[in-house]
Amino acid sequence: MGFKELLESWRQSAAAPRTANTYAVRLPLDEAAQLAALADMFPGRAPEQLISELLGVALQEVAAAMPYVAGKRVISTDEQGDPVYEDVGPTPRFMELARNHRRALESLAQTPSARPKARPKAQPPRRGSRSRA
């Protein structure tokens, strides 16, 4: 999905499911202003949704921009019968690491004890009780 498709999806559909993880970022002023402008233009989207969807498209483009580096091992042949060499560039490592992290995130999401628990509210001190230290 490119940025044009992302803009179209914002106009037409709901956001995809999210992990329980949160990421805090501090945006430069120009990017914060542009994010606020997008939130005004697409009021059905929270700024956090816009950030995550923009990041998703950017990560797809980063993966697509990684260079193919031909290795020495032939892994198949193309339609003309020419050899296709394994990719020894950064793409296979990136994809494998991403798969591993996805599996870990999925297993955390399925484990009931891994879900964030609500913090107990602080209890005010009882009147008439003293702490003994």
N, C-alpha and C positions, 0 to 999 in steps of 0.2 A: 504494500500500500504506500502510495506517495502522499505528499502533502495535499494535492488536489483532491484525492479520494478521502483523505481525512476530513477536509473541510466539508465535503459532501455528506460524509457520515454524521458529522455534527448536526447538520441540518435535518437529518432523517431518522436517526436511531439512538438507542440508549447505549450507555457505556458497557464495556466488557467487564466480567468479574475481576476482582482484585485480590491480592494477597493480604494477609493480616499485617505484613511489614509496613512500616511507614519510614519515609525518608525526609528529613528536614533540609531545606536548601535556602540560601540567602541569594536572591537574584540581584544582578546589577540593575541600576535604576531604569535604563532603557528597556531591558527585557521585562521588568516588572510592569512598566507602563504599557508595553505591548500585550502582555498577558491580561492586564485589566481591560484593554481595548477589546480583546477577543471575548472576554467574559461579558462585556457589554453587548457585543454583537451576537453572542450565542447564550442568552440568559438561562437556557436549560442546562448549561454545563457549569459546574463549579470550577473555580480556578485550579483546584487539585486534579480534577478530571482532565482539564485541558493540558496541564503539565504532563500527566502520565501518558496521555495519548500522543502528544508531541514528542515525548521522549521515545515512545514505542516506534514511531515513524523514523526518528533520527537513528535509533539503534539498527533498524532494518537497513537504512541507507549506509551506515557504517559497515555493517556486515557485507553488503553488496560492493562496497568500495575497496574491500580488502583484496590485495593483489593475489592472483593465481600464480603460484611458483611451481613449475613442472619439476617433479622428482625424476628419479631414474627408473622407477618401477612402472611398467605398463599395467594399467588396471582394466582396460577394455579397448575396444576399437570403435571409431565413429562410423557414420553411415557410408563413408567412402572407403572404409577399411584401414584408415590411418590409426596409429596407436594413440591412446589417451593415457597420459601419464598422471600418476598420483599427484595431488596438490600438497606440497610441503611448505606452503606459505602459512600465514596466520589463520586462515579461515578454518581449517579442520580443528585446530586447537580451540579457537573461539567457540565453535559449534559444540564440541565435546564438553568444554567447561560449562557452557550454557545449559546443555542437557543435564549435566550432573547437578547444577544448582537448581534447575527446575524440579528434578526428582526430590531433592532435599526439601524444597519449599512445599511440594505436594505432600510429602510425608509429614511435615510439620502441621499442615492444614488438616490432615486426617487424624492427628493425635489429639484427643480431647484435653489432655493435660498440657499441651503446648499452646493452647489458646490463652491469650492474655486474660488474667483474672482481674476483676474489679478490686481496687484497693479498698480496704475497710476504712470507713470514715473515722477520723480521729475523735475519740470520746473526750468530752470536756471533763476536767477533774471533778470528782464528787465533792460536794460540800461536806465539810466536817472531816474529811479524810486527809491524813498527812502521809507523805511518803517517808519511809524510814530508810535512811541511807547510812 
